Amino acid sequence: MQLATIVLDCADPTALAGFYSRATGWEVGYSDEDFAVVGDGPVKIGFQRVAGYAGPGWPDDRKHAHLDFTVGDVDQAVERLVALGATKPDFQPGAGKWVVLADPEGHLLCVAE
């Protein structure tokens, strides 16, 4: 068994795939109004439409998962991701070892060196 795709529920799969495509440089491999996917490597990120979707809050113990990304320069990556539509919550655990962001629909992602 091999993990192929991590799928996130969302309100707008096409828009969220566009955000992650611009953020990662991965191409949108498939997109329709109900599902989209980015990446062509062994693991992709998919986005599926869920009626009435509301993103997780932060900090909130009910979050189910988040994505971790490594970058060469955290400050530069944070600035770029915010310019693409991410937000940086006030609550930042980790003593500066990583930065927590939320994508345009509220899914959490962390960036670290």
ZIDAFEN-V173154 format. One record per residue. N is the residue number from 0. RES is the residue in three letters. NEAR is the number of other C-alpha atoms within 8 Angstrom. Layout:
# ZIDAFEN-V173154
n=N res=RES near=NEAR
n=N res=RES near=NEAR
This chain:
# ZIDAFEN-V173154
n=0 res=MET near=2
n=1 res=GLN near=3
n=2 res=LEU near=7
n=3 res=ALA near=7
n=4 res=THR near=8
n=5 res=ILE near=9
n=6 res=VAL near=8
n=7 res=LEU near=8
n=8 res=ASP near=9
n=9 res=CYS near=14
n=10 res=ALA near=12
n=11 res=ASP near=10
n=12 res=PRO near=16
n=13 res=THR near=12
n=14 res=ALA near=7
n=15 res=LEU near=12
n=16 res=ALA near=14
n=17 res=GLY near=9
n=18 res=PHE near=12
n=19 res=TYR near=11
n=20 res=SER near=13
n=21 res=ARG near=9
n=22 res=ALA near=9
n=23 res=THR near=6
n=24 res=GLY near=7
n=25 res=TRP near=10
n=26 res=GLU near=8
n=27 res=VAL near=12
n=28 res=GLY near=9
n=29 res=TYR near=8
n=30 res=SER near=11
n=31 res=ASP near=8
n=32 res=GLU near=9
n=33 res=ASP near=9
n=34 res=PHE near=13
n=35 res=ALA near=16
n=36 res=VAL near=13
n=37 res=VAL near=15
n=38 res=GLY near=12
n=39 res=ASP near=9
n=40 res=GLY near=5
n=41 res=PRO near=6
n=42 res=VAL near=10
n=43 res=LYS near=12
n=44 res=ILE near=11
n=45 res=GLY near=13
n=46 res=PHE near=15
n=47 res=GLN near=14
n=48 res=ARG near=13
n=49 res=VAL near=8
n=50 res=ALA near=5
n=51 res=GLY near=5
n=52 res=TYR near=9
n=53 res=ALA near=8
n=54 res=GLY near=8
n=55 res=PRO near=10
n=56 res=GLY near=7
n=57 res=TRP near=7
n=58 res=PRO near=5
n=59 res=ASP near=7
n=60 res=ASP near=4
n=61 res=ARG near=5
n=62 res=LYS near=9
n=63 res=HIS near=4
n=64 res=ALA near=5
n=65 res=HIS near=9
n=66 res=LEU near=7
n=67 res=ASP near=8
n=68 res=PHE near=8
n=69 res=THR near=7
n=70 res=VAL near=9
n=71 res=GLY near=5
n=72 res=ASP near=7
n=73 res=VAL near=12
n=74 res=ASP near=6
n=75 res=GLN near=7
n=76 res=ALA near=10
n=77 res=VAL near=11
n=78 res=GLU near=8
n=79 res=ARG near=9
n=80 res=LEU near=10
n=81 res=VAL near=10
n=82 res=ALA near=7
n=83 res=LEU near=9
n=84 res=GLY near=9
n=85 res=ALA near=11
n=86 res=THR near=9
n=87 res=LYS near=8
n=88 res=PRO near=9
n=89 res=ASP near=4
n=90 res=PHE near=6
n=91 res=GLN near=9
n=92 res=PRO near=8
n=93 res=GLY near=7
n=94 res=ALA near=6
n=95 res=GLY near=7
n=96 res=LYS near=6
n=97 res=TRP near=12
n=98 res=VAL near=13
n=99 res=VAL near=12
n=100 res=LEU near=13
n=101 res=ALA near=13
n=102 res=ASP near=12
n=103 res=PRO near=10
n=104 res=GLU near=10
n=105 res=GLY near=10
n=106 res=HIS near=10
n=107 res=LEU near=12
n=108 res=LEU near=12
n=109 res=CYS near=12
n=110 res=VAL near=15
n=111 res=ALA near=11
n=112 res=GLU near=8
